[in-house]
Amino acid sequence: MAYCTADMVRAICDTNITDANITSLITETDAYMDATLDTGSLSATIKQLISRTYTSYVCLRKDPTAQSIGQYSMNRTEAMKMLRADLTKLFTSLGGGGMSFTAASDTLA
């Protein structure tokens, strides 16, 4: 069962990726979370937050036309940095969990 939905991802990520492809990305993101985090100890809300945020980040990396997050318009690089910062805070508060981001990911923007 997925931790979030395509609609939840679209709520924070403006993307042209189809719902079916977002759902596939959610499946991959959730599998990665399960492999790298002790998801059994996380609340459903935290799992949903991580899944939605991380899937949004992946969508921005994969969709060259994605340009905004929520109601605020910004360039793709800024949106990716903001999502990455949110994820870093989450993972730091969870003790790392093996998930991390490198500066190289910003060059994909």
C-alpha positions in Angstrom: 0.0 0.0 0.0 1.3 3.4 -1.0 2.1 6.0 1.7 0.7 8.9 -0.5 -1.2 9.5 -3.7 -0.5 11.3 -6.9 -2.9 14.0 -5.8 -0.9 14.6 -2.6 2.3 14.9 -4.8 0.5 17.4 -7.1 -0.5 19.5 -4.1 3.1 20.5 -3.6 4.7 19.8 -7.0 3.6 21.3 -10.4 4.5 18.7 -12.9 3.4 17.4 -16.3 4.1 13.8 -15.3 1.0 11.6 -15.6 -0.8 10.3 -12.5 0.1 6.8 -13.5 3.8 7.7 -13.7 3.6 9.6 -10.4 2.0 6.4 -8.8 4.9 4.4 -10.2 7.4 6.9 -8.6 5.5 6.7 -5.3 5.9 2.9 -5.4 9.7 3.2 -6.0 10.0 5.9 -3.3 8.1 3.9 -0.8 10.2 0.8 -1.5 13.3 2.8 -1.0 12.0 4.2 2.2 11.2 0.7 3.5 14.7 -0.5 2.6 16.5 2.4 4.2 14.3 3.6 7.1 12.8 1.7 10.0 9.3 2.5 8.7 7.7 0.3 11.2 8.6 2.8 13.9 7.2 5.8 11.9 3.7 7.1 12.2 1.5 7.0 9.1 1.6 10.8 8.9 5.4 10.9 8.9 5.5 8.1 6.2 3.1 10.1 4.1 5.1 13.3 4.5 8.3 11.6 3.5 6.8 9.8 0.6 5.0 12.9 -0.7 8.1 15.2 -0.4 10.6 12.7 -1.8 8.3 11.8 -4.7 7.8 15.5 -5.4 11.6 15.9 -5.5 12.0 13.0 -7.9 9.2 14.4 -10.1 11.1 17.7 -10.3 14.3 15.8 -11.3 12.4 13.9 -14.0 10.1 16.6 -15.4 12.0 19.5 -17.1 8.8 21.5 -17.2 8.0 21.4 -13.5 8.4 25.0 -12.2 6.4 25.6 -9.1 5.7 24.2 -5.7 2.4 24.9 -4.1 1.1 28.3 -4.8 4.5 29.9 -5.1 6.1 30.1 -8.5 9.9 29.7 -8.5 12.5 28.1 -10.7 13.1 24.4 -10.6 16.4 24.6 -8.9 14.9 26.6 -6.0 12.1 24.1 -5.6 14.5 21.2 -5.6 16.7 22.9 -3.0 13.6 23.6 -0.8 12.4 20.0 -1.0 15.9 18.6 -0.4 16.2 20.9 2.7 12.9 19.6 4.0 14.0 16.0 3.5 17.3 16.6 5.1 15.6 18.0 8.2 13.3 15.0 8.3 16.0 12.4 7.9 18.2 14.2 10.4 15.4 14.1 13.0 14.9 10.4 12.2 18.5 9.6 12.8 19.6 9.6 9.2 18.0 6.4 8.0 20.5 6.0 5.2 18.8 8.5 2.9 20.8 11.5 1.9 21.2 14.0 -1.0 24.4 15.3 -2.6 25.0 18.7 -4.1 25.2 17.0 -7.5 21.5 16.6 -7.6 21.1 20.3 -8.0 22.9 20.2 -11.3 19.9 18.2 -12.8 17.8 21.4 -12.6 
